[in-house]
Each structure stands twice: as structure tokens, then as C-alpha cells.
Amino acid sequence: MQNTVSRNRRRRRVIRAAATQRVEAAWTCVNALCPDFSLSARKGIAQKVLDLCRGETPARIRINAAQVQEIVWRNSQCVNPHCPMVLFSRELAEELNAFFNEDR
């Protein structure tokens, strides 16, 4: 019985230490990346980071057609200035999202 209690205490101590490290890491990152944010805004961001660490918030990033269009147009050039570029941005967005969701 005493051995079990000792193991449980040790286990809780290890879990508490890991949680403390995660909180400190989240605060350090938020303070470094967003030093001008208010305390409440930094708390919110840190809480979202910790939620991601616990796996409570699914990290789901989707790209839409307008974002694809902006990315492609910003990084492309046509040799003919009067040529309209045909871009199938919705289809490209679907393919990008499908590609990045295959890993999950």
C-alpha cells in the first residue's frame, strides 16, 4: 500500500513538473512573439497554445480560393502585360487542402 502511494506521488510530481514546463514555455513564447499585447490577450493566446499541447483543440487550417489566388498572383508574372491569367483557385485550394490532410 505504501509503495503504491509513493508511486502515485512520484507520478503526480512528474506530471506537475511537465505541466509547469509547458506553461512556462507558452508564456515565454507569447511574451517574445507578442510583447505589445495586453495581458488578457497574451493569456488567451497562451491558453490556446496549451489547449493544442493537450490535444483539446484540433489544429485545422484550411486555405480558400482567395488566399490561393493572392499567393499565386503575388508570385507570378506574365510576359504579356495585357494577358489575363486564368487561375483555377478553388480547385487549387481543394488540392492543397487534400494534400495537407493526407498526413492526418
Number of C-alpha atoms within 10 A of each C-alpha: 6 7 8 9 10 11 12 12 12 12 12 12 12 12 12 12 12 12 15 12 12 17 16 13 15 21 19 13 16 19 16 10 11 13 11 10 12 10 11 9 13 20 16 13 17 22 15 15 20 19 13 13 13 11 10 10 12 8 8 6 9 13 14 16 16 12 14 20 17 11 12 13 13 9 8 8 10 10 6 8 8 7 8 8 12 6 13 11 18 16 13 16 19 15 13 15 15 12 10 11 12 7 6 4
